[in-house]
Amino acid sequence: MFAALPFLIFYASFSLLLGIYDARTGLLPDRFTCPLLWGGLLYHQICLPERLPDALWGAIAGYSGFALIYWSYRLRYQKEGLGYGDVKYLAALGAWHCWESLPLLVFLAAMLACGGFGVALLVRGKSALIKPATFWAMAGGGGFHNRLE
């Protein structure tokens, strides 16, 4: 367990950093998402080597799933409906949580977004429609809590 502690601190720090950065700028930059992805794979290599294939497939599935949505929307509507940082962040979450947790993480993020949007709509009215909020970091934390049980 002690070998995992630096990785868990790294994961929590980068997820918090990404959440704050996304809330302020609306971006999830590669300089944060890529180390998070590689950190997840390294975590599994060192702490849970028997789960490394699942983590690798999680990164592949996370990236591929959201890339398919990104490109389908972009080709259909000629604009972005999903940022490419979200694609890379889901790949990073897949590396940390493995492929089995991806549907839960996406569901948690969607439910948190719907709840947060509903509250913002009640509090701010239609001005809440202008800037979307970020809920990935909270969903990732919820998914990680789920893995610890």
C-alpha positions as CSV (number, residue, x, y, z in Angstrom):
1,M,0.0,0.0,0.0
2,F,2.9,2.4,0.8
3,A,4.2,2.0,-2.8
4,A,0.8,3.2,-4.1
5,L,0.8,6.4,-1.9
6,P,2.9,8.6,-4.2
7,F,0.8,7.5,-7.1
8,L,-2.4,8.3,-5.3
9,I,-1.1,11.8,-4.4
10,F,0.0,12.3,-8.0
11,Y,-3.5,11.2,-9.2
12,A,-5.4,13.4,-6.8
13,S,-3.1,16.4,-7.4
14,F,-3.3,16.2,-11.2
15,S,-7.1,15.6,-11.2
16,L,-7.6,18.6,-8.9
17,L,-5.3,20.7,-11.1
18,L,-7.1,19.6,-14.2
19,G,-10.5,20.4,-12.6
20,I,-9.4,23.9,-11.6
21,Y,-7.7,24.6,-14.9
22,D,-10.7,23.4,-16.9
23,A,-13.1,25.5,-14.7
24,R,-11.0,28.6,-15.3
25,T,-10.1,28.2,-19.0
26,G,-12.4,25.5,-20.4
27,L,-9.3,23.6,-21.5
28,L,-7.6,20.3,-20.5
29,P,-4.0,20.7,-21.7
30,D,-1.8,17.9,-22.8
31,R,0.9,18.9,-20.3
32,F,-1.5,17.7,-17.6
33,T,-3.5,14.9,-19.3
34,C,-0.5,13.1,-20.8
35,P,1.4,12.7,-17.5
36,L,-1.8,11.6,-15.8
37,L,-2.2,8.9,-18.4
38,W,1.4,7.7,-18.2
39,G,1.2,7.9,-14.4
40,G,-1.8,5.5,-14.4
41,L,0.0,3.0,-16.5
42,L,3.1,3.2,-14.4
43,Y,1.0,2.8,-11.3
44,H,-0.4,-0.4,-12.6
45,Q,3.0,-1.6,-13.7
46,I,4.5,-1.1,-10.3
47,C,1.7,-1.6,-7.9
48,L,-0.8,-3.9,-9.7
49,P,1.0,-5.6,-12.6
50,E,-1.7,-8.2,-13.0
51,R,-4.1,-5.3,-13.9
52,L,-1.8,-3.6,-16.4
53,P,-3.6,-5.1,-19.4
54,D,-6.9,-3.8,-18.1
55,A,-5.4,-0.3,-17.6
56,L,-3.9,-0.3,-21.1
57,W,-7.3,-1.3,-22.5
58,G,-8.9,1.3,-20.4
59,A,-6.7,4.0,-21.9
60,I,-7.4,2.7,-25.4
61,A,-11.2,2.4,-24.8
62,G,-11.4,5.8,-23.2
63,Y,-9.5,7.5,-26.0
64,S,-11.3,5.6,-28.8
65,G,-14.8,6.0,-27.4
66,F,-14.6,9.8,-26.9
67,A,-12.6,10.2,-30.1
68,L,-15.4,8.5,-32.0
69,I,-17.9,10.9,-30.5
70,Y,-15.7,13.9,-31.1
71,W,-15.1,13.2,-34.8
72,S,-18.6,12.1,-35.5
73,Y,-20.0,15.3,-34.1
74,R,-17.3,17.4,-35.8
75,L,-17.9,15.9,-39.2
76,R,-21.6,16.1,-38.9
77,Y,-21.9,19.7,-37.5
78,Q,-18.6,21.2,-38.6
79,K,-17.8,22.3,-35.0
80,E,-16.6,20.8,-31.8
81,G,-19.2,19.4,-29.5
82,L,-16.6,17.9,-27.1
83,G,-13.1,19.1,-26.5
84,Y,-10.2,16.9,-27.5
85,G,-8.8,17.4,-24.0
86,D,-11.8,15.4,-22.8
87,V,-10.8,12.6,-25.1
88,K,-7.3,12.5,-23.5
89,Y,-8.6,12.9,-20.0
90,L,-10.9,9.9,-20.4
91,A,-7.9,7.9,-21.7
92,A,-6.0,8.9,-18.5
93,L,-9.0,7.9,-16.3
94,G,-9.1,4.6,-18.2
95,A,-5.4,4.1,-17.4
96,W,-6.1,4.7,-13.7
97,H,-9.4,2.9,-13.3
98,C,-9.2,0.3,-16.0
99,W,-11.7,-0.3,-18.8
100,E,-14.5,-1.8,-16.6
101,S,-14.9,1.6,-14.8
102,L,-15.3,3.8,-17.8
103,P,-19.1,3.5,-18.2
104,L,-19.5,4.4,-14.5
105,L,-17.1,7.4,-14.8
106,V,-18.9,8.7,-17.8
107,F,-22.2,8.2,-16.1
108,L,-21.0,10.0,-12.9
109,A,-19.7,12.9,-14.9
110,A,-22.9,13.2,-16.9
111,M,-25.1,13.0,-13.7
112,L,-22.9,15.6,-11.9
113,A,-23.1,17.8,-15.0
114,C,-26.9,17.5,-15.2
115,G,-27.2,18.2,-11.4
116,G,-24.8,21.1,-11.5
117,F,-26.4,22.5,-14.6
118,G,-29.8,22.3,-13.0
119,V,-28.6,24.1,-9.9
120,A,-26.9,26.8,-12.0
121,L,-30.0,27.2,-14.1
122,L,-32.1,27.8,-10.9
123,V,-29.5,30.2,-9.4
124,R,-28.4,32.1,-12.5
125,G,-31.2,31.6,-14.9
126,K,-30.4,31.4,-18.6
127,S,-26.9,32.9,-18.1
128,A,-25.9,29.4,-16.9
129,L,-26.1,28.3,-20.6
130,I,-23.2,30.4,-21.6
131,K,-20.3,28.6,-19.9
132,P,-20.4,24.8,-19.2
133,A,-18.8,23.5,-16.0
134,T,-16.4,20.7,-15.6
135,F,-17.3,17.5,-13.7
136,W,-14.6,15.1,-14.8
137,A,-12.4,15.6,-11.7
138,M,-15.3,14.8,-9.4
139,A,-16.3,11.8,-11.5
140,G,-12.7,10.5,-11.4
141,G,-12.6,10.9,-7.7
142,G,-15.9,9.0,-7.3
143,G,-14.6,6.3,-9.6
144,F,-11.4,6.0,-7.6
145,H,-13.4,5.7,-4.4
146,N,-15.3,2.9,-6.0
147,R,-12.0,1.0,-6.8
148,L,-10.9,1.2,-3.2
149,E,-13.9,-0.6,-1.9
